[in-house]
Amino acid sequence: MTRQDNRLTDGTPMLPVRCHQCGAGVQVRKASWQQTSVQWSAEAVLACLERRASVPGDGPNGSAFPACEALRESIRRAALDGVIPVPDN
């Protein structure tokens, strides 16, 4: 039996972060300074100003939402303030 590689998620819980602009609350986990996992709730999707204003584009990921810059900054600030831990790699 092969063990699934969970090194990036073992012991690192998803933690709440609120967007400084619209107040949307998401769950966040940092695997490194470059990699962030975000889980959106239905309420957060409705609250996010940038997400509501986006128009899906063409291509295979046309319905995918690329990112919310205000939320990205809120997550970055939470990581810099130590609210969201960033593992040493």
PDB file as gemmi writes it, atoms N, CA and C in Angstrom:
CRYST1    1.000    1.000    1.000  90.00  90.00  90.00 P 1                      
ATOM      1  N   MET A   1       0.848  -1.179   0.000  1.00  0.00           N  
ATOM      2  CA  MET A   1       0.000   0.000   0.000  1.00  0.00           C  
ATOM      3  C   MET A   1       0.890   1.237   0.000  1.00  0.00           C  
ATOM      4  N   THR A   2       0.553   2.190  -0.820  1.00  0.00           N  
ATOM      5  CA  THR A   2       1.305   3.434  -0.927  1.00  0.00           C  
ATOM      6  C   THR A   2       0.605   4.517  -0.129  1.00  0.00           C  
ATOM      7  N   ARG A   3       1.386   5.229   0.684  1.00  0.00           N  
ATOM      8  CA  ARG A   3       0.832   6.336   1.470  1.00  0.00           C  
ATOM      9  C   ARG A   3       0.757   7.573   0.597  1.00  0.00           C  
ATOM     10  N   GLN A   4      -0.377   8.238   0.654  1.00  0.00           N  
ATOM     11  CA  GLN A   4      -0.534   9.493  -0.068  1.00  0.00           C  
ATOM     12  C   GLN A   4       0.423  10.527   0.519  1.00  0.00           C  
ATOM     13  N   ASP A   5       1.068  11.303  -0.346  1.00  0.00           N  
ATOM     14  CA  ASP A   5       2.007  12.329   0.100  1.00  0.00           C  
ATOM     15  C   ASP A   5       1.228  13.565   0.543  1.00  0.00           C  
ATOM     16  N   ASN A   6       1.140  13.759   1.859  1.00  0.00           N  
ATOM     17  CA  ASN A   6       0.425  14.905   2.423  1.00  0.00           C  
ATOM     18  C   ASN A   6       1.368  15.863   3.136  1.00  0.00           C  
ATOM     19  N   ARG A   7       2.637  15.887   2.766  1.00  0.00           N  
ATOM     20  CA  ARG A   7       3.592  16.734   3.482  1.00  0.00           C  
ATOM     21  C   ARG A   7       3.185  18.197   3.496  1.00  0.00           C  
ATOM     22  N   LEU A   8       2.539  18.654   2.438  1.00  0.00           N  
ATOM     23  CA  LEU A   8       2.167  20.064   2.394  1.00  0.00           C  
ATOM     24  C   LEU A   8       0.924  20.369   3.225  1.00  0.00           C  
ATOM     25  N   THR A   9       0.145  19.334   3.576  1.00  0.00           N  
ATOM     26  CA  THR A   9      -1.087  19.578   4.309  1.00  0.00           C  
ATOM     27  C   THR A   9      -1.101  18.958   5.691  1.00  0.00           C  
ATOM     28  N   ASP A  10      -0.180  18.028   5.992  1.00  0.00           N  
ATOM     29  CA  ASP A  10      -0.141  17.421   7.323  1.00  0.00           C  
ATOM     30  C   ASP A  10       0.066  18.481   8.381  1.00  0.00           C  
ATOM     31  N   GLY A  11      -0.857  18.559   9.328  1.00  0.00           N  
ATOM     32  CA  GLY A  11      -0.693  19.460  10.457  1.00  0.00           C  
ATOM     33  C   GLY A  11      -0.937  20.919  10.163  1.00  0.00           C  
ATOM     34  N   THR A  12      -1.311  21.255   8.945  1.00  0.00           N  
ATOM     35  CA  THR A  12      -1.556  22.647   8.589  1.00  0.00           C  
ATOM     36  C   THR A  12      -3.043  22.820   8.295  1.00  0.00           C  
ATOM     37  N   PRO A  13      -3.783  23.351   9.241  1.00  0.00           N  
ATOM     38  CA  PRO A  13      -5.231  23.480   9.033  1.00  0.00           C  
ATOM     39  C   PRO A  13      -5.581  24.662   8.133  1.00  0.00           C  
ATOM     40  N   MET A  14      -6.770  24.606   7.560  1.00  0.00           N  
ATOM     41  CA  MET A  14      -7.319  25.749   6.849  1.00  0.00           C  
ATOM     42  C   MET A  14      -7.743  26.757   7.922  1.00  0.00           C  
ATOM     43  N   LEU A  15      -7.417  28.014   7.727  1.00  0.00           N  
ATOM     44  CA  LEU A  15      -7.739  29.061   8.697  1.00  0.00           C  
ATOM     45  C   LEU A  15      -8.553  30.167   8.021  1.00  0.00           C  
ATOM     46  N   PRO A  16      -9.422  30.821   8.782  1.00  0.00           N  
ATOM     47  CA  PRO A  16     -10.262  31.862   8.182  1.00  0.00           C  
ATOM     48  C   PRO A  16      -9.504  33.162   7.931  1.00  0.00           C  
ATOM     49  N   VAL A  17      -9.810  33.767   6.788  1.00  0.00           N  
ATOM     50  CA  VAL A  17      -9.302  35.096   6.447  1.00  0.00           C  
ATOM     51  C   VAL A  17     -10.469  35.869   5.845  1.00  0.00           C  
ATOM     52  N   ARG A  18     -10.601  37.133   6.233  1.00  0.00           N  
ATOM     53  CA  ARG A  18     -11.637  38.012   5.671  1.00  0.00           C  
ATOM     54  C   ARG A  18     -10.973  39.050   4.775  1.00  0.00           C  
ATOM     55  N   CYS A  19     -11.593  39.294   3.661  1.00  0.00           N  
ATOM     56  CA  CYS A  19     -11.110  40.304   2.721  1.00  0.00           C  
ATOM     57  C   CYS A  19     -11.259  41.689   3.348  1.00  0.00           C  
ATOM     58  N   HIS A  20     -10.214  42.489   3.265  1.00  0.00           N  
ATOM     59  CA  HIS A  20     -10.247  43.835   3.834  1.00  0.00           C  
ATOM     60  C   HIS A  20     -11.178  44.768   3.054  1.00  0.00           C  
ATOM     61  N   GLN A  21     -11.512  44.408   1.820  1.00  0.00           N  
ATOM     62  CA  GLN A  21     -12.349  45.284   0.999  1.00  0.00           C  
ATOM     63  C   GLN A  21     -13.841  44.974   1.137  1.00  0.00           C  
ATOM     64  N   CYS A  22     -14.223  43.693   1.002  1.00  0.00           N  
ATOM     65  CA  CYS A  22     -15.655  43.366   0.976  1.00  0.00           C  
ATOM     66  C   CYS A  22     -16.100  42.508   2.158  1.00  0.00           C  
ATOM     67  N   GLY A  23     -15.145  42.007   2.930  1.00  0.00           N  
ATOM     68  CA  GLY A  23     -15.488  41.191   4.094  1.00  0.00           C  
ATOM     69  C   GLY A  23     -15.759  39.737   3.796  1.00  0.00           C  
ATOM     70  N   ALA A  24     -15.580  39.298   2.546  1.00  0.00           N  
ATOM     71  CA  ALA A  24     -15.787  37.887   2.204  1.00  0.00           C  
ATOM     72  C   ALA A  24     -14.867  37.025   3.065  1.00  0.00           C  
ATOM     73  N   GLY A  25     -15.424  35.991   3.681  1.00  0.00           N  
ATOM     74  CA  GLY A  25     -14.644  35.097   4.526  1.00  0.00           C  
ATOM     75  C   GLY A  25     -14.345  33.803   3.806  1.00  0.00           C  
ATOM     76  N   VAL A  26     -13.063  33.457   3.700  1.00  0.00           N  
ATOM     77  CA  VAL A  26     -12.630  32.221   3.053  1.00  0.00           C  
ATOM     78  C   VAL A  26     -11.748  31.443   4.028  1.00  0.00           C  
ATOM     79  N   GLN A  27     -11.478  30.195   3.688  1.00  0.00           N  
ATOM     80  CA  GLN A  27     -10.556  29.358   4.444  1.00  0.00           C  
ATOM     81  C   GLN A  27      -9.255  29.284   3.650  1.00  0.00           C  
ATOM     82  N   VAL A  28      -8.121  29.442   4.344  1.00  0.00           N  
ATOM     83  CA  VAL A  28      -6.821  29.565   3.676  1.00  0.00           C  
ATOM     84  C   VAL A  28      -5.793  28.660   4.334  1.00  0.00           C  
ATOM     85  N   ARG A  29      -4.917  28.110   3.499  1.00  0.00           N  
ATOM     86  CA  ARG A  29      -3.743  27.374   3.985  1.00  0.00           C  
ATOM     87  C   ARG A  29      -2.577  27.739   3.069  1.00  0.00           C  
ATOM     88  N   LYS A  30      -1.435  28.065   3.662  1.00  0.00           N  
ATOM     89  CA  LYS A  30      -0.219  28.360   2.897  1.00  0.00           C  
ATOM     90  C   LYS A  30       0.686  27.142   2.951  1.00  0.00           C  
ATOM     91  N   ALA A  31       1.116  26.652   1.785  1.00  0.00           N  
ATOM     92  CA  ALA A  31       2.102  25.584   1.720  1.00  0.00           C  
ATOM     93  C   ALA A  31       3.504  26.174   1.572  1.00  0.00           C  
ATOM     94  N   SER A  32       3.564  27.413   1.092  1.00  0.00           N  
ATOM     95  CA  SER A  32       4.820  28.153   0.944  1.00  0.00           C  
ATOM     96  C   SER A  32       4.422  29.598   0.666  1.00  0.00           C  
ATOM     97  N   TRP A  33       5.409  30.473   0.514  1.00  0.00           N  
ATOM     98  CA  TRP A  33       5.082  31.863   0.180  1.00  0.00           C  
ATOM     99  C   TRP A  33       4.484  31.946  -1.215  1.00  0.00           C  
ATOM    100  N   GLN A  34       4.822  30.981  -2.089  1.00  0.00           N  
ATOM    101  CA  GLN A  34       4.318  31.018  -3.451  1.00  0.00           C  
ATOM    102  C   GLN A  34       2.999  30.270  -3.631  1.00  0.00           C  
ATOM    103  N   GLN A  35       2.643  29.341  -2.732  1.00  0.00           N  
ATOM    104  CA  GLN A  35       1.461  28.500  -2.919  1.00  0.00           C  
ATOM    105  C   GLN A  35       0.448  28.718  -1.810  1.00  0.00           C  
ATOM    106  N   THR A  36      -0.780  29.009  -2.214  1.00  0.00           N  
ATOM    107  CA  THR A  36      -1.871  29.253  -1.278  1.00  0.00           C  
ATOM    108  C   THR A  36      -3.088  28.462  -1.728  1.00  0.00           C  
ATOM    109  N   SER A  37      -3.734  27.773  -0.786  1.00  0.00           N  
ATOM    110  CA  SER A  37      -4.999  27.100  -1.054  1.00  0.00           C  
ATOM    111  C   SER A  37      -6.108  27.937  -0.442  1.00  0.00           C  
ATOM    112  N   VAL A  38      -7.169  28.159  -1.210  1.00  0.00           N  
ATOM    113  CA  VAL A  38      -8.297  28.961  -0.750  1.00  0.00           C  
ATOM    114  C   VAL A  38      -9.575  28.182  -0.999  1.00  0.00           C  
ATOM    115  N   GLN A  39     -10.410  28.073   0.029  1.00  0.00           N  
ATOM    116  CA  GLN A  39     -11.730  27.475  -0.112  1.00  0.00           C  
ATOM    117  C   GLN A  39     -12.775  28.579   0.037  1.00  0.00           C  
ATOM    118  N   TRP A  40     -13.591  28.719  -0.988  1.00  0.00           N  
ATOM    119  CA  TRP A  40     -14.639  29.730  -1.002  1.00  0.00           C  
ATOM    120  C   TRP A  40     -15.950  29.106  -0.546  1.00  0.00           C  
ATOM    121  N   SER A  41     -16.663  29.786   0.322  1.00  0.00           N  
ATOM    122  CA  SER A  41     -18.029  29.380   0.678  1.00  0.00           C  
ATOM    123  C   SER A  41     -18.978  30.072  -0.292  1.00  0.00           C  
ATOM    124  N   ALA A  42     -20.217  29.619  -0.328  1.00  0.00           N  
ATOM    125  CA  ALA A  42     -21.217  30.269  -1.181  1.00  0.00           C  
ATOM    126  C   ALA A  42     -21.394  31.731  -0.776  1.00  0.00           C  
ATOM    127  N   GLU A  43     -21.335  32.002   0.537  1.00  0.00           N  
ATOM    128  CA  GLU A  43     -21.491  33.372   1.023  1.00  0.00           C  
ATOM    129  C   GLU A  43     -20.339  34.257   0.555  1.00  0.00           C  
ATOM    130  N   ALA A  44     -19.118  33.715   0.577  1.00  0.00           N  
ATOM    131  CA  ALA A  44     -17.952  34.486   0.142  1.00  0.00           C  
ATOM    132  C   ALA A  44     -18.034  34.805  -1.346  1.00  0.00           C  
ATOM    133  N   VAL A  45     -18.499  33.840  -2.140  1.00  0.00           N  
ATOM    134  CA  VAL A  45     -18.645  34.068  -3.579  1.00  0.00           C  
ATOM    135  C   VAL A  45     -19.599  35.236  -3.831  1.00  0.00           C  
ATOM    136  N   LEU A  46     -20.681  35.273  -3.103  1.00  0.00           N  
ATOM    137  CA  LEU A  46     -21.654  36.360  -3.277  1.00  0.00           C  
ATOM    138  C   LEU A  46     -21.138  37.695  -2.754  1.00  0.00           C  
ATOM    139  N   ALA A  47     -20.309  37.673  -1.717  1.00  0.00           N  
ATOM    140  CA  ALA A  47     -19.808  38.909  -1.109  1.00  0.00           C  
ATOM    141  C   ALA A  47     -18.665  39.540  -1.887  1.00  0.00           C  
ATOM    142  N   CYS A  48     -17.890  38.741  -2.604  1.00  0.00           N  
ATOM    143  CA  CYS A  48     -16.677  39.232  -3.277  1.00  0.00           C  
ATOM    144  C   CYS A  48     -17.024  40.168  -4.430  1.00  0.00           C  
ATOM    145  N   LEU A  49     -16.616  41.413  -4.305  1.00  0.00           N  
ATOM    146  CA  LEU A  49     -16.908  42.417  -5.330  1.00  0.00           C  
ATOM    147  C   LEU A  49     -16.217  42.095  -6.651  1.00  0.00           C  
ATOM    148  N   GLU A  50     -14.954  41.664  -6.597  1.00  0.00           N  
ATOM    149  CA  GLU A  50     -14.212  41.370  -7.818  1.00  0.00           C  
ATOM    150  C   GLU A  50     -14.767  40.123  -8.503  1.00  0.00           C  
ATOM    151  N   ARG A  51     -15.157  39.130  -7.711  1.00  0.00           N  
ATOM    152  CA  ARG A  51     -15.693  37.906  -8.287  1.00  0.00           C  
ATOM    153  C   ARG A  51     -17.027  38.173  -8.985  1.00  0.00           C  
ATOM    154  N   ARG A  52     -17.878  38.973  -8.358  1.00  0.00           N  
ATOM    155  CA  ARG A  52     -19.166  39.302  -8.976  1.00  0.00           C  
ATOM    156  C   ARG A  52     -18.986  40.129 -10.242  1.00  0.00           C  
ATOM    157  N   ALA A  53     -17.941  40.945 -10.298  1.00  0.00           N  
ATOM    158  CA  ALA A  53     -17.718  41.817 -11.452  1.00  0.00           C  
ATOM    159  C   ALA A  53     -17.018  41.105 -12.607  1.00  0.00           C  
ATOM    160  N   SER A  54     -16.453  39.908 -12.355  1.00  0.00           N  
ATOM    161  CA  SER A  54     -15.699  39.216 -13.400  1.00  0.00           C  
ATOM    162  C   SER A  54     -16.649  38.616 -14.429  1.00  0.00           C  
ATOM    163  N   VAL A  55     -16.159  38.557 -15.640  1.00  0.00           N  
ATOM    164  CA  VAL A  55     -16.900  37.944 -16.738  1.00  0.00           C  
ATOM    165  C   VAL A  55     -16.073  36.761 -17.205  1.00  0.00           C  
ATOM    166  N   PRO A  56     -16.656  35.546 -17.225  1.00  0.00           N  
ATOM    167  CA  PRO A  56     -15.882  34.387 -17.689  1.00  0.00           C  
ATOM    168  C   PRO A  56     -15.323  34.621 -19.083  1.00  0.00           C  
ATOM    169  N   GLY A  57     -14.086  34.172 -19.269  1.00  0.00           N  
ATOM    170  CA  GLY A  57     -13.438  34.339 -20.561  1.00  0.00           C  
ATOM    171  C   GLY A  57     -13.562  33.107 -21.433  1.00  0.00           C  
ATOM    172  N   ASP A  58     -12.863  33.109 -22.548  1.00  0.00           N  
ATOM    173  CA  ASP A  58     -12.857  31.975 -23.462  1.00  0.00           C  
ATOM    174  C   ASP A  58     -11.804  30.968 -23.030  1.00  0.00           C  
ATOM    175  N   GLY A  59     -11.847  29.793 -23.606  1.00  0.00           N  
ATOM    176  CA  GLY A  59     -10.836  28.776 -23.347  1.00  0.00           C  
ATOM    177  C   GLY A  59     -11.309  27.720 -22.379  1.00  0.00           C  
ATOM    178  N   PRO A  60     -10.446  26.744 -22.112  1.00  0.00           N  
ATOM    179  CA  PRO A  60     -10.843  25.603 -21.278  1.00  0.00           C  
ATOM    180  C   PRO A  60     -11.175  25.978 -19.836  1.00  0.00           C  
ATOM    181  N   ASN A  61     -10.610  27.048 -19.327  1.00  0.00           N  
ATOM    182  CA  ASN A  61     -10.886  27.503 -17.967  1.00  0.00           C  
ATOM    183  C   ASN A  61     -11.702  28.781 -17.973  1.00  0.00           C  
ATOM    184  N   GLY A  62     -12.513  28.956 -18.979  1.00  0.00           N  
ATOM    185  CA  GLY A  62     -13.279  30.189 -19.141  1.00  0.00           C  
ATOM    186  C   GLY A  62     -14.180  30.518 -17.974  1.00  0.00           C  
ATOM    187  N   SER A  63     -14.705  29.506 -17.296  1.00  0.00           N  
ATOM    188  CA  SER A  63     -15.582  29.777 -16.162  1.00  0.00           C  
ATOM    189  C   SER A  63     -14.804  29.902 -14.855  1.00  0.00           C  
ATOM    190  N   ALA A  64     -13.505  29.662 -14.891  1.00  0.00           N  
ATOM    191  CA  ALA A  64     -12.680  29.764 -13.678  1.00  0.00           C  
ATOM    192  C   ALA A  64     -12.446  31.230 -13.335  1.00  0.00           C  
ATOM    193  N   PHE A  65     -12.455  31.517 -12.040  1.00  0.00           N  
ATOM    194  CA  PHE A  65     -12.179  32.872 -11.557  1.00  0.00           C  
ATOM    195  C   PHE A  65     -10.694  32.953 -11.248  1.00  0.00           C  
ATOM    196  N   PRO A  66      -9.925  33.812 -11.917  1.00  0.00           N  
ATOM    197  CA  PRO A  66      -8.470  33.809 -11.741  1.00  0.00           C  
ATOM    198  C   PRO A  66      -8.005  34.237 -10.348  1.00  0.00           C  
ATOM    199  N   ALA A  67      -8.541  35.299  -9.805  1.00  0.00           N  
ATOM    200  CA  ALA A  67      -8.109  35.755  -8.483  1.00  0.00           C  
ATOM    201  C   ALA A  67      -8.788  37.058  -8.122  1.00  0.00           C  
ATOM    202  N   CYS A  68      -8.845  37.317  -6.840  1.00  0.00           N  
ATOM    203  CA  CYS A  68      -9.320  38.598  -6.327  1.00  0.00           C  
ATOM    204  C   CYS A  68      -8.106  39.298  -5.716  1.00  0.00           C  
ATOM    205  N   GLU A  69      -7.737  40.415  -6.271  1.00  0.00           N  
ATOM    206  CA  GLU A  69      -6.540  41.112  -5.798  1.00  0.00           C  
ATOM    207  C   GLU A  69      -6.695  41.601  -4.358  1.00  0.00           C  
ATOM    208  N   ALA A  70      -7.883  42.054  -3.980  1.00  0.00           N  
ATOM    209  CA  ALA A  70      -8.095  42.520  -2.603  1.00  0.00           C  
ATOM    210  C   ALA A  70      -7.956  41.363  -1.617  1.00  0.00           C  
ATOM    211  N   LEU A  71      -8.514  40.198  -1.958  1.00  0.00           N  
ATOM    212  CA  LEU A  71      -8.381  39.026  -1.086  1.00  0.00           C  
ATOM    213  C   LEU A  71      -6.933  38.551  -1.044  1.00  0.00           C  
ATOM    214  N   ARG A  72      -6.267  38.557  -2.191  1.00  0.00           N  
ATOM    215  CA  ARG A  72      -4.852  38.159  -2.234  1.00  0.00           C  
ATOM    216  C   ARG A  72      -4.021  39.027  -1.276  1.00  0.00           C  
ATOM    217  N   GLU A  73      -4.287  40.318  -1.267  1.00  0.00           N  
ATOM    218  CA  GLU A  73      -3.569  41.221  -0.362  1.00  0.00           C  
ATOM    219  C   GLU A  73      -3.931  40.939   1.090  1.00  0.00           C  
ATOM    220  N   SER A  74      -5.188  40.622   1.367  1.00  0.00           N  
ATOM    221  CA  SER A  74      -5.600  40.280   2.737  1.00  0.00           C  
ATOM    222  C   SER A  74      -4.894  39.013   3.220  1.00  0.00           C  
ATOM    223  N   ILE A  75      -4.763  38.031   2.344  1.00  0.00           N  
ATOM    224  CA  ILE A  75      -4.068  36.786   2.688  1.00  0.00           C  
ATOM    225  C   ILE A  75      -2.585  37.061   2.901  1.00  0.00           C  
ATOM    226  N   ARG A  76      -1.995  37.854   2.028  1.00  0.00           N  
ATOM    227  CA  ARG A  76      -0.567  38.202   2.174  1.00  0.00           C  
ATOM    228  C   ARG A  76      -0.316  38.900   3.505  1.00  0.00           C  
ATOM    229  N   ARG A  77      -1.187  39.825   3.854  1.00  0.00           N  
ATOM    230  CA  ARG A  77      -1.055  40.559   5.120  1.00  0.00           C  
ATOM    231  C   ARG A  77      -1.205  39.601   6.297  1.00  0.00           C  
ATOM    232  N   ALA A  78      -2.155  38.666   6.229  1.00  0.00           N  
ATOM    233  CA  ALA A  78      -2.346  37.682   7.305  1.00  0.00           C  
ATOM    234  C   ALA A  78      -1.105  36.808   7.463  1.00  0.00           C  
ATOM    235  N   ALA A  79      -0.473  36.452   6.353  1.00  0.00           N  
ATOM    236  CA  ALA A  79       0.752  35.641   6.425  1.00  0.00           C  
ATOM    237  C   ALA A  79       1.895  36.462   7.023  1.00  0.00           C  
ATOM    238  N   LEU A  80       2.055  37.700   6.594  1.00  0.00           N  
ATOM    239  CA  LEU A  80       3.119  38.548   7.132  1.00  0.00           C  
ATOM    240  C   LEU A  80       2.928  38.837   8.618  1.00  0.00           C  
ATOM    241  N   ASP A  81       1.665  38.934   9.040  1.00  0.00           N  
ATOM    242  CA  ASP A  81       1.362  39.195  10.450  1.00  0.00           C  
ATOM    243  C   ASP A  81       1.403  37.933  11.313  1.00  0.00           C  
ATOM    244  N   GLY A  82       1.607  36.767  10.673  1.00  0.00           N  
ATOM    245  CA  GLY A  82       1.685  35.516  11.434  1.00  0.00           C  
ATOM    246  C   GLY A  82       0.340  34.884  11.732  1.00  0.00           C  
ATOM    247  N   VAL A  83      -0.736  35.443  11.204  1.00  0.00           N  
ATOM    248  CA  VAL A  83      -2.070  34.873  11.404  1.00  0.00           C  
ATOM    249  C   VAL A  83      -2.198  33.557  10.653  1.00  0.00           C  
ATOM    250  N   ILE A  84      -1.658  33.507   9.447  1.00  0.00           N  
ATOM    251  CA  ILE A  84      -1.612  32.304   8.624  1.00  0.00           C  
ATOM    252  C   ILE A  84      -0.153  31.832   8.596  1.00  0.00           C  
ATOM    253  N   PRO A  85       0.127  30.643   9.164  1.00  0.00           N  
ATOM    254  CA  PRO A  85       1.502  30.171   9.156  1.00  0.00           C  
ATOM    255  C   PRO A  85       1.970  29.803   7.748  1.00  0.00           C  
ATOM    256  N   VAL A  86       3.245  30.060   7.475  1.00  0.00           N  
ATOM    257  CA  VAL A  86       3.859  29.691   6.205  1.00  0.00           C  
ATOM    258  C   VAL A  86       4.989  28.722   6.548  1.00  0.00           C  
ATOM    259  N   PRO A  87       4.865  27.431   6.150  1.00  0.00           N  
ATOM    260  CA  PRO A  87       5.896  26.451   6.492  1.00  0.00           C  
ATOM    261  C   PRO A  87       7.243  26.794   5.866  1.00  0.00           C  
ATOM    262  N   ASP A  88       8.308  26.424   6.569  1.00  0.00           N  
ATOM    263  CA  ASP A  88       9.650  26.545   6.010  1.00  0.00           C  
ATOM    264  C   ASP A  88       9.844  25.416   5.014  1.00  0.00           C  
ATOM    265  N   ASN A  89      10.315  25.727   3.834  1.00  0.00           N  
ATOM    266  CA  ASN A  89      10.544  24.680   2.825  1.00  0.00           C  
ATOM    267  C   ASN A  89      11.997  24.463   2.598  1.00  0.00           C  
TER     268      ASN A  89                                                      
END                                                                             
